[in-house]
Structure formats: structure tokens, C-alpha cells
Amino acid sequence: MTKQSIFGRISQLAKANINALLDSAEDPQKMMDQMVRDYNDNIAEAEQAIAQTIGNLRMIEDDYKEDQQAAADWGTKALAASNKADEFRSAGNAADAAKFDNLAKVAIQRQMQSESEMKTAEPTIASQREIVEKLKTGLNQMKEKRTELSSKRDELIARSKAAHAQNQVNEAVKAVNIMDPSSEIGRFEEKVRREEARVRGAAELASSSLDAQFESLEDLGEQTEVEARLAALKAKQTGQLEG
């Protein structure tokens, strides 16, 4: 996989509109599960590719530092050879002076070669650094999207379970409504009221019968007294006639 294709995939996933994708899905939960797996796979693949890209960049940077150090070293050697040539020249030793001037020239050529390699590597290093930063940014965005997607999935699962539970409650309530417990309670209450009324009626009837019995006793007592008084009156009259 090339860096460009990795970057393109990262950009595509990072810019994905999760809400729009879920709205168009027939089964959002299954789609989210698949998307989470896809994100995990692509993130793992992207991490490997980015790690390789960073590794290549560090190698180029190491080469650049070596060329930089080499250029400095050759510059130091060129200066030392030139100074030595000047010493021999001052001493009248032209042959050795020429020899060290040539060494200085070789050192300068090596220095220029290292500087040329540095200059050639600089655009590559700058480009690779830019690519690495973009890949890192895209990877972080992918991870944020994965976190958002996981949260959406968990939320959807929780809402689905809550909706299922609510539906069960609604079905239970509907079943209770079909049985019409209020009317059953009403009929039971009416039965109790009728029973209470019957008991009150029986009580009143019993009370009325008792009152009637007492009234009969009172009437009997009064009749007895009348009979007694009549007998006494007759006895008194009989006594008067005899006298």
C-alpha cells in the first residue's frame, strides 16, 4: 500500500459522517459493529504504515546528520591542511606546501560533496515530515471517529434495550387493558355493596321482628291487666249485691 492510498483512506474515514450513514442503514447496530471493525483494521494498518514512514524519515534524517557532520569534519581537515601548507611555504618548502594544499583541496571537495548530499536530502526530509504529520493527524481523527462510533453504538444498544423493555411494558399494559381490571373491580365492588345491603336489610328485618314481639308482649300485658281489672270489678259488684 502506498503512502498516498493510506492518506486517502485515512482522510475518507476521518471525514465520514457517522450520523448520515446510520440514518441510511437498515440495521444501524450491525452497520456500526462492522464500521468499528473496519476502523480497527484500518487504524492498525495505518499505524504500521505510518511507523514505516517515520522509520524511513528517521533514516534520511540520520544520513543528513552524518553528511552534516562529515561536511564539518572535512572543513576542519581542509583548514588544517591549508594552515600546514602555509607553514611549509613560509619555511621555503614549496613541495610540502603544495602537497598540503592538494590535501586541503581534496578535503574541500569532500566537504562540498557532503553539503550537496545534504541539499539534495532537505526537500525529501521536508516532504516526509509533512506526510508524517498529516498521517498522524489523520490517524488521530480516525481514532476520534472510532471513539464516537463506539459511543454511538453503545448508546444505540442501550436505547434499543430500553425501547424493548418499554415495549414489553406497553404490551403488558395493553393486555391488562383488554382484561379491563377496572370493570372487574367495579363488579366486585358492586357485589360487596349488594352483600352489605343484604346484611343491613336482614338486620333491619331482625330488628323489626324483635320490636313486634316486644309490642306483642306489651299488648298481652295490657290485655292481662284489663282482664284482671274486669275480674276485680265484677268481684266488687258481687260483694255489694250480697251485702
C-alpha positions as CSV (number, residue, x, y, z in Angstrom):
1,M,0.0,0.0,0.0
2,T,1.4,3.4,-1.0
3,K,1.5,6.4,1.3
4,Q,-0.9,8.2,-1.0
5,S,-3.5,5.4,-0.7
6,I,-3.1,5.3,3.1
7,F,-3.5,9.0,3.3
8,G,-6.6,8.9,1.1
9,R,-8.2,6.1,3.2
10,I,-7.4,8.0,6.4
11,S,-8.9,11.2,5.1
12,Q,-12.0,9.3,3.9
13,L,-12.6,7.6,7.2
14,A,-11.8,10.7,9.2
15,K,-14.4,12.8,7.3
16,A,-17.1,10.1,7.4
17,N,-20.5,11.4,8.5
18,I,-21.5,8.7,11.0
19,N,-25.0,10.1,11.6
20,A,-25.8,10.2,7.9
21,L,-24.5,6.7,7.5
22,L,-26.6,5.4,10.4
23,D,-29.7,7.2,9.1
24,S,-29.5,5.4,5.8
25,A,-28.7,2.0,7.3
26,E,-31.4,-0.8,7.5
27,D,-29.8,-2.2,10.7
28,P,-27.8,0.6,12.3
29,Q,-26.4,-1.6,15.1
30,K,-25.0,-4.2,12.6
31,M,-23.6,-1.4,10.5
32,M,-21.9,0.2,13.4
33,D,-20.4,-3.1,14.5
34,Q,-19.0,-3.5,11.0
35,M,-17.8,0.0,10.9
36,V,-16.0,-0.4,14.3
37,R,-14.3,-3.5,12.9
38,D,-13.3,-1.6,9.7
39,Y,-12.0,1.3,11.7
40,N,-9.9,-1.0,13.9
41,D,-8.5,-2.8,10.9
42,N,-7.7,0.4,9.0
43,I,-6.2,2.0,12.1
44,A,-4.0,-1.0,12.7
45,E,-2.9,-0.9,9.1
46,A,-2.4,2.8,9.1
47,E,-0.3,2.6,12.3
48,Q,2.0,0.1,10.7
49,A,2.4,2.2,7.5
50,I,2.9,5.4,9.5
51,A,5.5,3.6,11.7
52,Q,7.3,2.5,8.5
53,T,7.1,6.0,7.1
54,I,8.5,7.5,10.3
55,G,11.3,4.9,10.3
56,N,12.3,5.9,6.7
57,L,12.2,9.5,7.7
58,R,14.5,8.9,10.6
59,M,16.9,7.1,8.4
60,I,17.0,10.0,6.0
61,E,17.5,12.4,8.9
62,D,20.3,10.2,10.3
63,D,22.0,10.3,6.8
64,Y,21.6,14.1,6.8
65,K,23.2,14.4,10.2
66,E,26.1,12.2,9.1
67,D,26.5,14.4,5.9
68,Q,26.3,17.5,8.1
69,Q,29.0,16.1,10.5
70,A,31.1,15.0,7.5
71,A,30.9,18.4,6.0
72,A,32.1,20.0,9.2
73,D,34.9,17.4,9.6
74,W,36.1,17.9,6.1
75,G,36.0,21.6,6.6
76,T,38.2,21.2,9.7
77,K,40.6,19.0,7.8
78,A,40.8,21.4,4.9
79,L,41.6,24.3,7.2
80,A,44.3,22.2,9.0
81,A,45.9,21.2,5.7
82,S,45.8,24.7,4.4
83,N,47.4,26.0,7.6
84,K,50.1,23.3,7.3
85,A,50.7,24.3,3.7
86,D,51.2,27.9,4.7
87,E,53.8,26.8,7.4
88,F,55.8,24.8,4.8
89,R,55.6,27.7,2.4
90,S,56.8,30.1,5.0
91,A,59.7,27.8,5.7
92,G,60.6,27.8,2.0
93,N,59.4,24.2,1.5
94,A,57.3,24.6,-1.6
95,A,56.9,20.9,-2.3
96,D,55.4,20.0,1.0
97,A,53.3,23.2,0.8
98,A,51.9,22.1,-2.5
99,K,51.2,18.6,-1.0
100,F,49.2,20.0,1.8
101,D,47.4,22.5,-0.4
102,N,46.3,19.5,-2.5
103,L,45.1,17.7,0.6
104,A,43.1,20.8,1.6
105,K,41.6,20.8,-1.9
106,V,40.5,17.2,-1.5
107,A,39.0,17.9,1.9
108,I,37.1,20.9,0.4
109,Q,35.8,18.6,-2.4
110,R,34.6,16.0,0.2
111,Q,33.0,18.8,2.2
112,M,31.2,20.1,-0.9
113,Q,30.1,16.6,-1.7
114,S,28.6,16.2,1.8
115,E,26.9,19.6,1.5
116,S,25.5,18.6,-1.9
117,E,24.0,15.4,-0.4
118,M,22.5,17.5,2.4
119,K,21.0,19.9,0.0
120,T,19.5,17.0,-2.0
121,A,18.1,15.4,1.1
122,E,16.5,18.5,2.5
123,P,13.3,18.6,0.2
124,T,12.8,14.9,0.8
125,I,13.1,15.3,4.5
126,A,10.7,18.3,4.5
127,S,8.2,16.3,2.3
128,Q,8.4,13.2,4.5
129,R,7.9,15.3,7.7
130,E,4.8,16.9,6.2
131,I,3.4,13.5,5.2
132,V,4.1,12.0,8.6
133,E,2.3,15.0,10.3
134,K,-0.7,14.6,8.0
135,L,-0.8,10.8,8.6
136,K,-0.6,11.4,12.4
137,T,-3.3,13.9,12.3
138,G,-5.5,11.7,10.1
139,L,-4.8,8.7,12.4
140,N,-5.9,10.7,15.5
141,Q,-9.0,11.8,13.6
142,M,-9.8,8.2,12.8
143,K,-9.3,7.2,16.4
144,E,-11.7,10.0,17.5
145,K,-14.2,8.8,14.9
146,R,-13.9,5.3,16.2
147,T,-14.5,6.5,19.7
148,E,-17.5,8.5,18.5
149,L,-18.8,5.4,16.7
150,S,-18.3,3.2,19.7
151,S,-20.2,5.7,21.9
152,K,-23.0,5.8,19.3
153,R,-23.1,2.0,19.2
154,D,-23.3,1.8,23.0
155,E,-25.9,4.5,23.1
156,L,-28.0,2.8,20.4
157,I,-27.7,-0.6,22.1
158,A,-28.9,1.0,25.4
159,R,-31.7,2.8,23.7
160,S,-32.7,-0.4,21.9
161,K,-32.8,-2.3,25.1
162,A,-34.8,0.5,26.8
163,A,-37.2,0.6,23.9
164,H,-37.6,-3.2,24.0
165,A,-38.3,-3.0,27.8
166,Q,-40.8,-0.2,27.2
167,N,-42.5,-2.2,24.5
168,Q,-42.8,-5.2,26.9
169,V,-44.4,-2.9,29.5
170,N,-46.7,-1.4,26.9
171,E,-47.8,-4.9,25.8
172,A,-48.4,-5.9,29.4
173,V,-50.4,-2.8,29.9
174,K,-52.3,-3.5,26.7
175,A,-53.1,-7.0,27.9
176,V,-54.3,-5.6,31.2
177,N,-56.5,-3.1,29.4
178,I,-58.0,-5.9,27.4
179,M,-58.9,-7.8,30.6
180,D,-60.4,-4.5,31.9
181,P,-59.5,-4.9,35.5
182,S,-61.3,-1.7,36.4
183,S,-64.6,-3.3,35.4
184,E,-63.8,-6.4,37.3
185,I,-63.1,-4.3,40.4
186,G,-66.3,-2.4,39.7
187,R,-68.3,-5.6,39.6
188,F,-66.6,-6.9,42.7
189,E,-67.3,-3.7,44.5
190,E,-71.0,-3.8,43.4
191,K,-71.2,-7.4,44.7
192,V,-69.8,-6.3,48.1
193,R,-72.2,-3.4,48.2
194,R,-75.1,-5.7,47.5
195,E,-73.9,-8.1,50.2
196,E,-73.6,-5.2,52.6
197,A,-77.1,-4.1,51.7
198,R,-78.5,-7.6,52.2
199,V,-76.9,-7.7,55.6
200,R,-78.3,-4.3,56.5
201,G,-81.7,-5.4,55.3
202,A,-81.5,-8.6,57.3
203,A,-80.5,-6.7,60.3
204,E,-83.4,-4.3,59.9
205,L,-85.7,-7.2,59.4
206,A,-84.5,-8.9,62.5
207,S,-84.8,-5.6,64.4
208,S,-88.4,-5.1,63.2
209,S,-89.4,-8.7,64.2
210,L,-88.0,-8.1,67.7
211,D,-89.8,-4.9,68.1
212,A,-93.0,-6.6,67.0
213,Q,-92.5,-9.3,69.6
214,F,-92.0,-6.7,72.3
215,E,-95.1,-4.9,71.1
216,S,-97.0,-8.2,71.3
217,L,-95.8,-8.7,74.8
218,E,-96.8,-5.2,75.7
219,D,-100.2,-5.8,74.2
220,L,-100.5,-9.1,76.1
221,G,-99.6,-7.4,79.4
222,E,-102.2,-4.7,78.8
223,Q,-104.8,-7.3,78.0
224,T,-104.0,-9.2,81.2
225,E,-104.3,-6.1,83.2
226,V,-107.7,-5.3,81.6
227,E,-108.9,-8.9,82.4
228,A,-107.6,-8.5,86.0
229,R,-109.4,-5.2,86.5
230,L,-112.6,-6.6,85.0
231,A,-112.5,-9.5,87.3
232,A,-111.9,-7.2,90.2
233,L,-114.7,-5.0,89.2
234,K,-117.1,-8.0,88.9
235,A,-116.0,-9.3,92.3
236,K,-116.6,-5.9,93.8
237,Q,-120.1,-5.7,92.3
238,T,-120.9,-9.2,93.5
239,G,-119.9,-8.2,97.0
240,Q,-122.0,-5.2,97.0
241,L,-125.1,-7.1,95.9
242,E,-124.6,-9.7,98.6
243,G,-124.3,-7.1,101.2
